[in-house]
């Protein structure tokens, strides 16, 4: 039914509010035909040129517009029509513009779609077909505007910077709320890019330590021979180059929280020192003899299976159980697909605002691809792709090319999920290495993993860096 979305009123004296439709057309006979055919279902507004169309759009805020590209003062050209399209989308990014065009001008219609038009319709106008297109446009407009309002509410109600309405993420939020009231160590598990540092910050901000510092250190990003001094500090003269006494991260986090990312990269010797701190709440600086009492809470994160590391003799079992009094397991993005579009739109708005770009959404094929993609880099990959797309696009809607997602998914059909994931991971790693000319450190940083982890993944996926490295 055409009027199913129109509110009904019991009182006969209250007029029914019809949806507003703006028709931008300079041909009086066409305007009369469309008014006669559409006035029963819509409040029909007319404009004969670009300026009047923008004024009506600004004043009346119609949800849908039909636009003839041939407008005065250049009715034989499409220049004014495209200028009107740009101005209307600048005025209201959610307005649905339907292009009215001749069958011989399909290339203009497709260009308009690329610049943000909703759909196109061929002349001569078949009213019954036009009504179907209009009904769909009004319905989509209503859904998008409701979604935008909902998204605004969700962004306000985001949990310490994290978004997620899926059951998996709501469970994570619940665990954070519970564990934040205690002072026990927390182990955060999850693949690279799932948001482990965000969880650590949320625990800190929800705790009684929120007024103190949160100090973050990536254990895989600092060479092993420097990591001990970085964590525990050193005394003057403790080693060559130690010209002054220096506090370590434990002391910097006194009264607050210390977050040890990629805890699996700690050497066995440093694991012993960490275990001793967890048991005694005291440290010794490198080259020192004094026991220093520290009041800090330790949160740790890993993207590897620590139980496998224990079996391999690379991680201490007693430290694992001491750290993992409470474990927060973050789901991979592919396991919380209901959150993908929510996150994608949040990132789109963020980077469109930061880069002052009039980007209002994704083309339909992009929406489908976002949901189907395996996201080996998880939320970080999604964010980076959208950030690049917003910067690079010349349209008001993100395309597959903007997202660098033009590859066909057909090659993955009928393959086991494990093979699909390995294939995609291999492609993502090879692209990162190519972009960074074989530089392992830069590639690892871009992918959000440590250098040892990247080497490990390259070895597992049989990726050679020789052909890439100049």
C-alpha positions as a Markdown table, in Angstrom:
| # | Residue | x | y | z |
|---|---|---|---|---|
| 1 | Unk | 0.0 | 0.0 | 0.0 |
| 2 | Unk | 1.3 | 3.4 | -1.0 |
| 3 | Unk | 0.2 | 5.2 | 2.2 |
| 4 | Unk | 1.2 | 2.5 | 4.7 |
| 5 | Unk | 3.8 | 4.8 | 6.3 |
| 6 | Unk | 1.4 | 7.7 | 6.7 |
| 7 | Unk | 0.2 | 8.1 | 10.3 |
| 8 | Unk | -3.6 | 7.8 | 10.8 |
| 9 | Unk | -5.7 | 10.1 | 12.9 |
| 10 | Unk | -9.1 | 9.3 | 14.4 |
| 11 | Unk | -10.2 | 12.9 | 14.4 |
| 12 | Unk | -11.6 | 13.8 | 11.0 |
| 13 | Unk | -10.7 | 17.5 | 11.3 |
| 14 | Unk | -7.0 | 16.7 | 11.6 |
| 15 | Unk | -5.4 | 16.6 | 8.1 |
| 16 | Unk | -3.3 | 13.7 | 7.1 |
| 17 | Unk | 0.3 | 14.7 | 6.6 |
| 18 | Unk | 1.4 | 13.5 | 3.2 |
| 19 | Unk | 5.1 | 12.8 | 2.4 |
| 20 | Unk | 6.7 | 15.7 | 0.5 |
| 21 | Unk | 7.9 | 15.1 | -3.0 |
| 22 | Unk | 9.8 | 17.8 | -4.9 |
| 23 | Unk | 9.7 | 17.6 | -8.8 |
| 24 | Unk | 12.4 | 19.6 | -10.5 |
| 25 | Unk | 11.2 | 20.0 | -14.1 |
| 26 | Unk | 10.8 | 23.0 | -16.4 |
| 27 | Unk | 8.4 | 21.4 | -18.8 |
| 28 | Unk | 4.9 | 22.7 | -17.8 |
| 29 | Unk | 3.0 | 19.8 | -19.4 |
| 30 | Unk | 5.1 | 17.2 | -17.6 |
| 31 | Unk | 4.6 | 19.0 | -14.3 |
| 32 | Unk | 0.9 | 19.0 | -14.8 |
| 33 | Unk | 0.8 | 15.3 | -15.6 |
| 34 | Unk | 2.9 | 14.4 | -12.6 |
| 35 | Unk | 0.8 | 16.6 | -10.2 |
| 36 | Unk | -2.4 | 15.1 | -11.5 |
| 37 | Unk | -1.0 | 11.5 | -11.0 |
| 38 | Unk | 0.8 | 12.0 | -7.7 |
| 39 | Unk | -1.1 | 14.6 | -5.6 |
| 40 | Unk | -3.3 | 12.0 | -4.0 |
| 41 | Unk | -0.4 | 10.2 | -2.3 |
| 42 | Unk | 2.1 | 13.1 | -1.9 |
| 43 | Unk | 2.4 | 16.7 | -1.1 |
| 44 | Unk | 3.8 | 17.6 | -4.5 |
| 45 | Unk | 6.2 | 20.6 | -4.7 |
| 46 | Unk | 7.6 | 22.0 | -8.0 |
| 47 | Unk | 10.7 | 23.8 | -9.0 |
| 48 | Unk | 11.7 | 24.9 | -12.5 |
| 49 | Unk | 15.4 | 25.5 | -11.9 |
| 50 | Unk | 18.3 | 24.8 | -9.7 |
| 51 | Unk | 18.0 | 27.8 | -7.4 |
| 52 | Unk | 14.3 | 27.4 | -6.7 |
| 53 | Unk | 14.9 | 23.7 | -6.1 |
| 54 | Unk | 17.5 | 24.4 | -3.4 |
| 55 | Unk | 15.3 | 27.0 | -1.7 |
| 56 | Unk | 12.3 | 24.6 | -1.6 |
| 57 | Unk | 14.6 | 21.8 | -0.3 |
| 58 | Unk | 16.0 | 24.0 | 2.4 |
| 59 | Unk | 12.5 | 25.2 | 3.5 |
| 60 | Unk | 10.3 | 22.1 | 3.0 |
| 61 | Unk | 12.9 | 19.3 | 3.5 |
| 62 | Unk | 11.2 | 16.8 | 1.1 |
| 63 | Unk | 12.5 | 13.2 | 1.5 |
| 64 | Unk | 12.5 | 12.5 | -2.3 |
| 65 | Unk | 13.2 | 14.6 | -5.4 |
| 66 | Unk | 12.8 | 13.8 | -9.1 |
| 67 | Unk | 15.3 | 15.7 | -11.2 |
| 68 | Unk | 15.4 | 16.3 | -14.9 |
| 69 | Unk | 19.0 | 17.0 | -15.8 |
| 70 | Unk | 18.1 | 19.4 | -18.6 |
| 71 | Unk | 17.4 | 22.6 | -16.7 |
| 72 | Unk | 17.5 | 26.3 | -17.7 |
| 73 | Unk | 19.5 | 28.2 | -18.6 |
| 74 | Unk | 21.0 | 25.2 | -20.4 |
| 75 | Unk | 18.0 | 22.9 | -21.1 |
| 76 | Unk | 19.8 | 21.1 | -23.9 |
| 77 | Unk | 22.8 | 20.3 | -21.6 |
| 78 | Unk | 23.2 | 18.4 | -18.3 |
| 79 | Unk | 25.6 | 20.8 | -16.6 |
| 80 | Unk | 22.9 | 22.6 | -14.6 |
| 81 | Unk | 21.2 | 19.3 | -13.7 |
| 82 | Unk | 24.4 | 17.9 | -12.2 |
| 83 | Unk | 25.1 | 21.1 | -10.4 |
| 84 | Unk | 21.6 | 20.9 | -8.9 |
| 85 | Unk | 22.3 | 17.3 | -7.8 |
| 86 | Unk | 25.5 | 18.3 | -6.1 |
| 87 | Unk | 23.8 | 21.3 | -4.3 |
| 88 | Unk | 20.9 | 19.1 | -3.1 |
| 89 | Unk | 23.1 | 16.4 | -1.7 |
| 90 | Unk | 25.2 | 19.1 | 0.0 |
| 91 | Unk | 22.0 | 20.5 | 1.5 |
| 92 | Unk | 20.6 | 17.2 | 2.7 |
| 93 | Unk | 22.9 | 14.1 | 2.5 |
| 94 | Unk | 19.9 | 11.7 | 3.0 |
| 95 | Unk | 17.6 | 13.1 | 0.3 |
| 96 | Unk | 16.7 | 10.5 | -2.4 |
| 97 | Unk | 17.2 | 12.1 | -5.9 |
| 98 | Unk | 15.6 | 10.2 | -8.8 |
| 99 | Unk | 17.0 | 11.2 | -12.2 |
| 100 | Unk | 14.5 | 11.6 | -15.0 |
| 101 | Unk | 16.4 | 10.9 | -18.3 |
| 102 | Unk | 15.9 | 9.8 | -21.9 |
| 103 | Unk | 16.9 | 6.2 | -22.9 |
| 104 | Unk | 19.7 | 7.6 | -25.1 |
| 105 | Unk | 21.3 | 9.3 | -22.1 |
| 106 | Unk | 21.9 | 6.3 | -19.9 |
| 107 | Unk | 25.6 | 7.3 | -19.4 |
| 108 | Unk | 24.4 | 10.6 | -17.8 |
| 109 | Unk | 22.1 | 8.6 | -15.5 |
| 110 | Unk | 24.9 | 6.2 | -14.4 |
| 111 | Unk | 27.2 | 9.1 | -13.8 |
| 112 | Unk | 24.5 | 10.7 | -11.6 |
| 113 | Unk | 24.2 | 7.5 | -9.6 |
| 114 | Unk | 28.0 | 7.5 | -9.1 |
| 115 | Unk | 27.6 | 11.1 | -7.7 |
| 116 | Unk | 25.0 | 10.1 | -5.2 |
| 117 | Unk | 21.6 | 9.9 | -7.0 |
| 118 | Unk | 19.3 | 7.2 | -5.7 |
| 119 | Unk | 17.9 | 5.9 | -9.0 |
| 120 | Unk | 17.0 | 6.9 | -12.5 |
| 121 | Unk | 13.8 | 6.7 | -14.6 |
| 122 | Unk | 13.4 | 6.8 | -18.3 |
| 123 | Unk | 11.2 | 9.1 | -20.4 |
| 124 | Unk | 8.5 | 8.9 | -21.5 |
| 125 | Unk | 7.2 | 8.7 | -17.9 |
| 126 | Unk | 5.1 | 5.7 | -17.1 |
| 127 | Unk | 3.2 | 6.8 | -14.0 |
| 128 | Unk | 2.5 | 3.3 | -12.6 |
| 129 | Unk | 6.2 | 2.4 | -12.8 |
| 130 | Unk | 7.2 | 5.8 | -11.4 |
| 131 | Unk | 4.9 | 5.2 | -8.4 |
| 132 | Unk | 6.7 | 2.0 | -7.6 |
| 133 | Unk | 10.1 | 3.7 | -7.7 |
| 134 | Unk | 8.9 | 6.6 | -5.6 |
| 135 | Unk | 7.3 | 4.3 | -3.0 |
| 136 | Unk | 10.6 | 2.4 | -2.7 |
| 137 | Unk | 12.6 | 5.7 | -2.4 |
| 138 | Unk | 10.3 | 7.0 | 0.4 |
| 139 | Unk | 10.6 | 3.7 | 2.3 |
| 140 | Unk | 14.4 | 3.6 | 2.1 |
| 141 | Unk | 14.6 | 7.3 | 3.1 |
| 142 | Unk | 12.4 | 6.6 | 6.2 |
| 143 | Unk | 14.6 | 3.6 | 7.2 |
| 144 | Unk | 17.8 | 5.6 | 6.7 |
| 145 | Unk | 16.7 | 8.6 | 8.7 |
| 146 | Unk | 15.4 | 6.3 | 11.5 |
| 147 | Unk | 18.8 | 4.5 | 11.4 |
| 148 | Unk | 20.7 | 7.8 | 11.6 |
| 149 | Unk | 18.7 | 8.7 | 14.7 |
| 150 | Unk | 19.4 | 5.3 | 16.3 |
| 151 | Unk | 23.0 | 5.6 | 15.4 |
| 152 | Unk | 23.2 | 9.0 | 17.0 |
| 153 | Unk | 21.7 | 7.5 | 20.2 |
| 154 | Unk | 24.1 | 4.5 | 20.1 |
| 155 | Unk | 27.2 | 6.8 | 19.7 |
| 156 | Unk | 26.1 | 8.8 | 22.7 |
| 157 | Unk | 25.5 | 5.5 | 24.6 |
| 158 | Unk | 28.7 | 3.8 | 23.4 |
| 159 | Unk | 30.5 | 2.0 | 26.1 |
| 160 | Unk | 33.7 | 3.8 | 26.8 |
| 161 | Unk | 34.3 | 4.4 | 23.1 |
| 162 | Unk | 33.2 | 0.9 | 22.0 |
| 163 | Unk | 30.2 | 0.2 | 19.8 |
| 164 | Unk | 28.4 | -3.1 | 19.6 |
| 165 | Unk | 24.8 | -4.2 | 19.9 |
| 166 | Unk | 25.6 | -7.9 | 19.3 |
| 167 | Unk | 25.1 | -10.4 | 22.1 |
| 168 | Unk | 28.9 | -11.1 | 22.0 |
| 169 | Unk | 29.8 | -7.5 | 22.7 |
| 170 | Unk | 27.1 | -7.0 | 25.2 |
| 171 | Unk | 28.6 | -9.9 | 27.1 |
| 172 | Unk | 32.1 | -8.3 | 26.9 |
| 173 | Unk | 30.6 | -5.0 | 28.3 |
| 174 | Unk | 29.0 | -6.9 | 31.2 |
| 175 | Unk | 32.3 | -8.6 | 32.1 |
| 176 | Unk | 34.1 | -5.2 | 32.0 |
| 177 | Unk | 31.5 | -3.6 | 34.4 |
| 178 | Unk | 31.9 | -6.5 | 36.9 |
| 179 | Unk | 35.7 | -6.8 | 36.8 |
| 180 | Unk | 36.2 | -3.0 | 37.0 |
| 181 | Unk | 35.0 | -2.9 | 40.6 |
| 182 | Unk | 37.8 | -5.2 | 41.7 |
| 183 | Unk | 41.6 | -4.9 | 41.5 |
| 184 | Unk | 42.5 | -8.3 | 40.1 |
| 185 | Unk | 44.6 | -8.8 | 37.0 |
| 186 | Unk | 42.7 | -9.2 | 33.8 |
| 187 | Unk | 43.8 | -11.2 | 30.7 |
| 188 | Unk | 42.3 | -9.9 | 27.4 |
| 189 | Unk | 42.3 | -12.4 | 24.6 |
| 190 | Unk | 41.5 | -11.7 | 20.9 |
| 191 | Unk | 42.8 | -11.5 | 17.4 |
| 192 | Unk | 44.8 | -8.5 | 16.2 |
| 193 | Unk | 42.5 | -5.5 | 15.6 |
| 194 | Unk | 39.6 | -6.6 | 17.8 |
| 195 | Unk | 40.0 | -3.7 | 20.3 |
| 196 | Unk | 42.0 | -5.2 | 23.2 |
| 197 | Unk | 43.5 | -1.8 | 24.2 |
| 198 | Unk | 40.0 | -0.3 | 24.2 |
| 199 | Unk | 38.9 | -2.9 | 26.6 |
| 200 | Unk | 41.8 | -2.2 | 28.9 |
| 201 | Unk | 41.0 | 1.5 | 28.8 |
| 202 | Unk | 37.4 | 0.7 | 29.6 |
| 203 | Unk | 38.3 | -1.4 | 32.6 |
| 204 | Unk | 40.5 | 1.5 | 33.8 |
| 205 | Unk | 37.9 | 4.2 | 33.3 |
| 206 | Unk | 35.2 | 2.1 | 35.0 |
| 207 | Unk | 37.4 | 1.4 | 38.0 |
| 208 | Unk | 38.2 | 3.4 | 41.1 |
| 209 | Unk | 41.7 | 4.1 | 39.5 |
| 210 | Unk | 40.2 | 6.2 | 36.8 |
| 211 | Unk | 41.8 | 9.3 | 38.3 |
| 212 | Unk | 45.2 | 7.8 | 38.0 |
| 213 | Unk | 47.3 | 7.1 | 34.9 |
| 214 | Unk | 46.9 | 4.3 | 32.4 |
| 215 | Unk | 50.2 | 3.3 | 31.0 |
| 216 | Unk | 50.4 | 1.2 | 27.8 |
| 217 | Unk | 53.4 | -0.8 | 26.6 |
| 218 | Unk | 53.5 | -3.1 | 23.6 |
| 219 | Unk | 55.9 | -5.9 | 24.7 |
| 220 | Unk | 56.4 | -7.0 | 21.1 |
| 221 | Unk | 57.4 | -3.5 | 19.8 |
| 222 | Unk | 60.5 | -3.1 | 22.0 |
| 223 | Unk | 63.7 | -5.1 | 21.6 |
| 224 | Unk | 64.2 | -7.7 | 24.3 |
| 225 | Unk | 67.4 | -6.2 | 25.6 |
| 226 | Unk | 65.7 | -2.9 | 26.3 |
| 227 | Unk | 62.3 | -4.2 | 27.5 |
| 228 | Unk | 63.4 | -4.9 | 31.1 |
| 229 | Unk | 64.7 | -1.4 | 31.6 |
| 230 | Unk | 61.5 | 0.0 | 29.9 |
| 231 | Unk | 59.3 | -1.9 | 32.3 |
| 232 | Unk | 61.2 | -1.7 | 35.6 |
| 233 | Unk | 63.5 | 1.3 | 35.1 |
| 234 | Unk | 67.2 | 1.5 | 35.7 |
| 235 | Unk | 69.7 | 3.0 | 38.0 |
| 236 | Unk | 72.5 | 5.4 | 36.8 |
| 237 | Unk | 75.4 | 3.3 | 35.5 |
| 238 | Unk | 73.4 | 0.1 | 35.4 |
| 239 | Unk | 74.6 | -0.5 | 31.8 |
| 240 | Unk | 76.4 | 1.4 | 29.0 |
| 241 | Unk | 74.4 | 4.5 | 28.2 |
| 242 | Unk | 72.5 | 4.6 | 31.5 |
| 243 | Unk | 73.7 | 8.1 | 32.4 |
| 244 | Unk | 70.8 | 8.9 | 34.7 |
| 245 | Unk | 68.3 | 7.1 | 36.9 |
| 246 | Unk | 65.1 | 6.3 | 35.0 |
| 247 | Unk | 61.7 | 5.2 | 36.1 |
| 248 | Unk | 60.0 | 2.4 | 34.3 |
| 249 | Unk | 56.4 | 1.8 | 33.2 |
| 250 | Unk | 55.5 | 0.2 | 36.5 |
| 251 | Unk | 56.5 | 3.3 | 38.5 |
| 252 | Unk | 54.8 | 5.5 | 35.9 |
| 253 | Unk | 51.5 | 3.6 | 36.4 |
| 254 | Unk | 51.7 | 3.9 | 40.2 |
| 255 | Unk | 48.2 | 4.6 | 41.5 |
| 256 | Unk | 46.7 | 3.6 | 38.1 |
| 257 | Unk | 46.8 | 0.8 | 35.6 |
| 258 | Unk | 49.5 | -0.8 | 33.5 |
| 259 | Unk | 48.4 | -2.4 | 30.3 |
| 260 | Unk | 50.9 | -5.0 | 28.9 |
| 261 | Unk | 49.9 | -5.6 | 25.2 |
| 262 | Unk | 51.3 | -8.7 | 23.5 |
| 263 | Unk | 52.3 | -10.3 | 26.8 |
| 264 | Unk | 53.2 | -13.5 | 24.9 |
| 265 | Unk | 56.3 | -11.7 | 23.6 |
| 266 | Unk | 57.9 | -11.4 | 27.1 |
| 267 | Unk | 61.0 | -13.5 | 27.6 |
| 268 | Unk | 60.9 | -16.2 | 30.3 |
| 269 | Unk | 63.2 | -14.1 | 32.5 |
| 270 | Unk | 60.9 | -11.1 | 32.4 |
| 271 | Unk | 57.9 | -13.4 | 33.0 |
| 272 | Unk | 59.5 | -14.4 | 36.3 |
| 273 | Unk | 59.9 | -10.7 | 37.3 |
| 274 | Unk | 56.3 | -9.9 | 36.4 |
| 275 | Unk | 55.1 | -12.9 | 38.4 |
| 276 | Unk | 57.1 | -11.7 | 41.4 |
| 277 | Unk | 55.5 | -8.2 | 41.1 |
| 278 | Unk | 52.0 | -9.7 | 40.9 |
| 279 | Unk | 52.7 | -11.7 | 44.1 |
| 280 | Unk | 54.5 | -9.0 | 46.1 |
| 281 | Unk | 53.6 | -5.6 | 44.5 |
| 282 | Unk | 57.3 | -4.7 | 44.5 |
| 283 | Unk | 59.9 | -4.2 | 41.8 |
| 284 | Unk | 63.7 | -3.6 | 41.5 |
| 285 | Unk | 65.1 | -1.3 | 38.9 |
| 286 | Unk | 67.8 | -2.7 | 36.6 |
| 287 | Unk | 71.1 | -2.3 | 38.4 |
| 288 | Unk | 69.4 | -1.5 | 41.7 |
| 289 | Unk | 69.0 | -3.3 | 45.0 |
| 290 | Unk | 66.2 | -1.4 | 46.6 |
| 291 | Unk | 62.7 | -3.0 | 46.7 |
| 292 | Unk | 60.2 | -0.4 | 45.5 |
| 293 | Unk | 56.5 | -0.8 | 46.4 |
| 294 | Unk | 54.1 | -0.1 | 43.6 |
| 295 | Unk | 50.4 | 0.3 | 43.7 |
| 296 | Unk | 49.3 | -0.5 | 40.1 |
| 297 | Unk | 46.8 | -2.8 | 38.5 |
| 298 | Unk | 48.1 | -5.0 | 35.7 |
| 299 | Unk | 46.0 | -5.8 | 32.6 |
| 300 | Unk | 47.5 | -7.9 | 29.9 |
| 301 | Unk | 46.5 | -8.8 | 26.3 |
| 302 | Unk | 47.5 | -11.5 | 23.8 |
| 303 | Unk | 46.5 | -12.4 | 20.2 |
| 304 | Unk | 48.0 | -15.8 | 20.6 |
| 305 | Unk | 46.8 | -19.0 | 22.3 |
| 306 | Unk | 48.8 | -18.9 | 25.6 |
| 307 | Unk | 47.9 | -22.5 | 26.4 |
| 308 | Unk | 49.8 | -23.5 | 23.2 |
| 309 | Unk | 52.7 | -21.3 | 24.3 |
| 310 | Unk | 52.7 | -23.0 | 27.7 |
| 311 | Unk | 52.9 | -26.5 | 26.0 |
| 312 | Unk | 55.7 | -25.2 | 23.8 |
| 313 | Unk | 57.6 | -24.0 | 26.8 |
| 314 | Unk | 57.4 | -20.3 | 25.8 |
| 315 | Unk | 55.1 | -19.1 | 28.5 |
| 316 | Unk | 54.9 | -19.9 | 32.3 |
| 317 | Unk | 51.8 | -21.7 | 33.4 |
| 318 | Unk | 51.9 | -20.1 | 36.9 |
| 319 | Unk | 52.0 | -16.6 | 35.3 |
| 320 | Unk | 49.1 | -17.5 | 33.0 |
| 321 | Unk | 46.9 | -18.4 | 35.9 |
| 322 | Unk | 48.1 | -15.4 | 37.9 |
| 323 | Unk | 47.3 | -13.0 | 35.1 |
| 324 | Unk | 44.1 | -14.7 | 34.0 |
| 325 | Unk | 42.1 | -14.4 | 37.2 |
| 326 | Unk | 39.5 | -12.9 | 34.9 |
| 327 | Unk | 39.7 | -13.4 | 31.1 |
| 328 | Unk | 37.9 | -11.2 | 28.6 |
| 329 | Unk | 37.6 | -12.9 | 25.2 |
| 330 | Unk | 37.0 | -10.5 | 22.4 |
| 331 | Unk | 35.1 | -11.9 | 19.4 |
| 332 | Unk | 36.5 | -11.5 | 15.9 |
| 333 | Unk | 34.5 | -9.1 | 13.7 |
| 334 | Unk | 33.4 | -12.0 | 11.5 |
| 335 | Unk | 31.8 | -13.5 | 14.6 |
| 336 | Unk | 29.8 | -10.3 | 15.3 |
| 337 | Unk | 28.5 | -9.5 | 11.8 |
| 338 | Unk | 25.5 | -7.7 | 13.3 |
| 339 | Unk | 27.9 | -5.0 | 14.4 |
| 340 | Unk | 29.6 | -4.5 | 11.0 |
| 341 | Unk | 27.3 | -1.9 | 9.5 |
| 342 | Unk | 27.0 | -0.1 | 12.8 |
| 343 | Unk | 30.8 | 0.3 | 13.1 |
| 344 | Unk | 31.1 | 1.1 | 9.4 |
| 345 | Unk | 28.7 | 3.9 | 9.5 |
| 346 | Unk | 30.3 | 5.3 | 12.7 |
| 347 | Unk | 33.7 | 5.3 | 11.0 |
| 348 | Unk | 32.2 | 6.9 | 7.9 |
| 349 | Unk | 30.7 | 9.8 | 9.9 |
| 350 | Unk | 33.9 | 10.2 | 11.9 |
| 351 | Unk | 36.3 | 10.5 | 8.9 |
| 352 | Unk | 33.8 | 12.4 | 6.7 |
| 353 | Unk | 33.6 | 15.0 | 9.5 |
| 354 | Unk | 37.4 | 15.0 | 10.1 |
| 355 | Unk | 38.2 | 15.4 | 6.4 |
| 356 | Unk | 35.3 | 17.8 | 5.7 |
| 357 | Unk | 33.9 | 15.4 | 3.0 |
| 358 | Unk | 30.3 | 15.2 | 1.9 |
| 359 | Unk | 30.2 | 11.4 | 2.1 |
| 360 | Unk | 26.8 | 10.2 | 3.2 |
| 361 | Unk | 26.9 | 6.4 | 2.9 |
| 362 | Unk | 27.8 | 3.2 | 1.1 |
| 363 | Unk | 26.5 | 1.9 | -2.2 |
| 364 | Unk | 24.4 | -1.2 | -2.0 |
| 365 | Unk | 27.1 | -3.6 | -3.3 |
| 366 | Unk | 29.5 | -2.2 | -0.6 |
| 367 | Unk | 27.0 | -2.9 | 2.1 |
| 368 | Unk | 26.7 | -6.5 | 0.9 |
| 369 | Unk | 30.5 | -6.9 | 0.6 |
| 370 | Unk | 31.1 | -5.4 | 4.1 |
| 371 | Unk | 28.9 | -8.2 | 5.6 |
| 372 | Unk | 30.4 | -11.0 | 3.5 |
| 373 | Unk | 34.0 | -10.0 | 4.0 |
| 374 | Unk | 36.0 | -12.2 | 6.4 |
| 375 | Unk | 37.8 | -9.2 | 8.0 |
| 376 | Unk | 41.1 | -10.9 | 9.0 |
| 377 | Unk | 42.3 | -7.6 | 10.4 |
| 378 | Unk | 39.0 | -7.2 | 12.3 |
| 379 | Unk | 37.8 | -3.7 | 13.4 |
| 380 | Unk | 41.2 | -2.1 | 12.7 |
| 381 | Unk | 41.0 | -3.3 | 9.1 |
| 382 | Unk | 37.4 | -2.0 | 8.7 |
| 383 | Unk | 38.4 | 1.4 | 10.2 |
| 384 | Unk | 41.5 | 1.7 | 8.0 |
| 385 | Unk | 39.6 | 0.8 | 4.8 |
| 386 | Unk | 36.8 | 3.3 | 5.5 |
| 387 | Unk | 39.3 | 6.0 | 6.4 |
| 388 | Unk | 41.1 | 5.6 | 3.1 |
| 389 | Unk | 37.8 | 5.3 | 1.2 |
| 390 | Unk | 36.5 | 8.6 | 2.6 |
| 391 | Unk | 39.8 | 10.4 | 1.7 |
| 392 | Unk | 40.0 | 8.9 | -1.8 |
| 393 | Unk | 36.4 | 8.9 | -3.0 |
| 394 | Unk | 35.0 | 11.6 | -5.3 |
| 395 | Unk | 31.4 | 10.6 | -4.8 |
| 396 | Unk | 28.9 | 11.1 | -2.0 |
| 397 | Unk | 28.7 | 7.3 | -1.5 |
| 398 | Unk | 31.5 | 4.8 | -1.0 |
| 399 | Unk | 32.1 | 2.3 | -3.8 |
| 400 | Unk | 33.8 | -1.1 | -3.9 |
| 401 | Unk | 36.8 | 0.5 | -5.7 |
| 402 | Unk | 37.1 | 3.1 | -2.9 |
| 403 | Unk | 37.1 | 0.3 | -0.3 |
| 404 | Unk | 39.6 | -1.8 | -2.4 |
| 405 | Unk | 37.1 | -4.6 | -2.3 |
| 406 | Unk | 36.7 | -5.2 | -6.0 |
| 407 | Unk | 38.0 | -8.8 | -5.9 |
| 408 | Unk | 35.4 | -11.4 | -6.6 |
| 409 | Unk | 34.3 | -13.7 | -3.8 |
| 410 | Unk | 33.5 | -16.5 | -6.2 |
| 411 | Unk | 37.0 | -18.0 | -5.9 |
| 412 | Unk | 36.2 | -18.7 | -2.2 |
| 413 | Unk | 33.0 | -20.6 | -2.8 |
| 414 | Unk | 32.9 | -24.2 | -1.7 |
| 415 | Unk | 36.2 | -23.8 | 0.2 |
| 416 | Unk | 36.5 | -24.6 | 3.9 |
| 417 | Unk | 36.4 | -21.4 | 6.1 |
| 418 | Unk | 40.0 | -22.1 | 7.3 |
| 419 | Unk | 41.3 | -22.0 | 3.7 |
| 420 | Unk | 39.3 | -18.9 | 2.9 |
| 421 | Unk | 40.7 | -17.1 | 6.0 |
| 422 | Unk | 44.3 | -18.2 | 5.2 |
| 423 | Unk | 43.9 | -17.0 | 1.6 |
| 424 | Unk | 42.6 | -13.6 | 2.6 |
| 425 | Unk | 45.2 | -13.2 | 5.4 |
| 426 | Unk | 48.0 | -14.0 | 2.8 |
| 427 | Unk | 46.6 | -11.4 | 0.4 |
| 428 | Unk | 46.4 | -8.7 | 3.1 |
| 429 | Unk | 49.9 | -9.4 | 4.3 |
| 430 | Unk | 51.4 | -9.4 | 0.8 |
| 431 | Unk | 49.7 | -6.1 | 0.0 |
| 432 | Unk | 51.0 | -4.6 | 3.3 |
| 433 | Unk | 54.5 | -5.7 | 2.4 |
| 434 | Unk | 54.2 | -4.4 | -1.1 |
| 435 | Unk | 53.0 | -1.0 | 0.1 |
| 436 | Unk | 55.9 | -0.8 | 2.6 |
| 437 | Unk | 58.5 | -2.1 | 0.1 |
| 438 | Unk | 59.2 | -5.1 | 2.2 |
| 439 | Unk | 59.8 | -3.2 | 5.4 |
| 440 | Unk | 58.7 | -5.7 | 8.1 |
| 441 | Unk | 58.5 | -3.2 | 11.0 |
| 442 | Unk | 56.2 | -0.8 | 9.0 |
| 443 | Unk | 54.1 | -3.7 | 7.7 |
| 444 | Unk | 53.7 | -5.1 | 11.2 |
| 445 | Unk | 52.7 | -1.7 | 12.6 |
| 446 | Unk | 50.1 | -1.2 | 9.8 |
| 447 | Unk | 48.6 | -4.7 | 10.4 |
| 448 | Unk | 48.6 | -4.2 | 14.1 |
| 449 | Unk | 50.9 | -7.2 | 15.0 |
| 450 | Unk | 54.4 | -7.5 | 16.3 |
| 451 | Unk | 57.4 | -8.2 | 14.1 |
| 452 | Unk | 57.8 | -11.7 | 15.6 |
| 453 | Unk | 54.1 | -12.4 | 15.0 |
| 454 | Unk | 54.3 | -11.2 | 11.4 |
| 455 | Unk | 57.3 | -13.4 | 10.7 |
| 456 | Unk | 55.4 | -16.3 | 12.2 |
| 457 | Unk | 52.4 | -15.6 | 10.0 |
| 458 | Unk | 54.6 | -15.3 | 6.9 |
| 459 | Unk | 56.3 | -18.6 | 7.7 |
| 460 | Unk | 52.9 | -20.3 | 8.2 |
| 461 | Unk | 51.4 | -18.9 | 5.0 |
| 462 | Unk | 54.7 | -19.4 | 3.0 |
| 463 | Unk | 55.1 | -15.8 | 2.2 |
| 464 | Unk | 58.5 | -14.8 | 0.9 |
| 465 | Unk | 59.8 | -11.3 | 1.3 |
| 466 | Unk | 62.7 | -11.7 | -1.1 |
| 467 | Unk | 60.8 | -10.6 | -4.2 |
| 468 | Unk | 59.2 | -7.6 | -2.4 |
| 469 | Unk | 62.3 | -6.4 | -0.6 |
| 470 | Unk | 64.3 | -4.1 | -3.0 |
